[in-house]
């Protein structure tokens, strides 16, 4: 029988992650064997993606700051693309150089950080690219364990969403959360007009008056009710229509827009949320002003980053070696912008590269010491958006 006193959140502590406790058992056994047999091998381990998810031509590299935090103070050198770099399959994202027994135990955590971050950031970037100049709000925290809420909001923001709804993200990330109201508020009042009026009376004036308009009546009717109640104070209406009542969402939005316009409420914006993914964005982006996107970003296709030894240090030089199916040798990526005009070479022997091509991987850490100042969250996001402007739209999935 489980006693109340033994209940807890089953989450790892910072200490356990930093000390290599959060790992797979075969890595701890690897360290034991290497130490027992006196094998001390200096290697270069490369992190890369062999194949992107179906329909993906590119992805966003994210999670580097947490990786460097994990490796800080440990005897390793780290080369990496800047966080937020858009990349293609087959390109090196990060290289760790050091003695294998010093860092192999951290492979599980390193891959977990990079895969999770990059998966969310990449999906957010696809969504934002398709939405164009329309606002994208991330509402996906309810799809994941609350312990990682700040990380998820950070990854989505890196990918390009315009705002997040997480209340804790102001504390952890300095991001001001945005959102409207839940159906629960309206149901608690039992009357949408009373709920809207109460929201307007209680909530700070700098919070946009965007009212949820699909609780009891038809969206078109409730949108007009909200507009007639708040007049010029109403900045927008949100349609969160469930799939069981949705029908043709485009026609619903067209009805709401038409009705608001003919009654003199052209200033009222339309926000659509609930089950929004790439196809819905493509269909509705010319009609709505903002999208609330949750689960499709929070639970995205996996960016399958793997890690492989690609060089070992022997006789005072680096020798290319790796398992079959992978390309030996530590690599560098040279890029000519705009776009993803990339050349992959050996890290130490790039050959002749034209001047307009710039190396992407840079040395971030040497012997556990950080060598550069890391960019802010907003700077990483702007870097992603800058690259997205140079790319064609993805094919909606």
C-alpha angles and dihedrals in degrees: 000000000000111000120218090237091062095054115115147145107277097225131127121248124236087247094057092048093047092047095050097250090126097070143101118278094238090064093055088049090050090056091048093051094046092050095043091053095040094241109158108175125176110213145168114230118197126206114209146140119246096189131011123217118282110284094018118120093173143008138201121251108225139159098058095128092057091045091054090047089054094048097041111123094015121115098256140110118222129203117183147156112258112271109267096033115147110228143177131230114279096033123119112246101181139358125203117200121194146084109318096227089055096061113010091096089065096056093097094053094041093053092043092054096046097042095048095044095044093046093054095040092049094051091046089051092052091049093048092047091054093044091054112182093355117107118257118201120191113226100163106113094102089065093064143047110283092231090075098041095115092048092050093048089048093051093048091048091050087054091058110266111151097227143354130223098217111123091203093055092081089059097043103029107018090241117141106229120231132198144124123230137298128244086246091071092054093045091049089058091042089218127070095212092054091047093050091047092050092049090052092048097046109033121081115271094238090064109095114250099236110157128203106236111183107069107105109355140036113298093240092054096045092046090056091045090054092047093050090048099049101023111183092001091068107095098175150342125231124217112202095163113173118239091247090064101027105093108161104000093190091058091048091053091046090053092050093047093047093048094049092047098050091050093053099261101118089134092067112101125213123230120190124198140156121085093359117166137154098290092050091049092052091049097046106030094098091053107040134057101213143013129215106209123185128146098029090061097035093052103032132161109286120260095215103215114180133187126222136170105246102170139025127199112240132159091000095303140085115257120198113238136146143147120285116279093038132086114250122226132059108271143210129204121219117196135194114200147248096060132358101306097155138174120193116208138160112286095233099031109041096158120208112340123182115249095246091062114088127197114248103195113075133177108263100167137023122192089343095308120120111236102189140042109254121231122251122254092257091049091053091049092050090050089055093048091048090056093044090058088062095053133078119247115276119244105259114250 
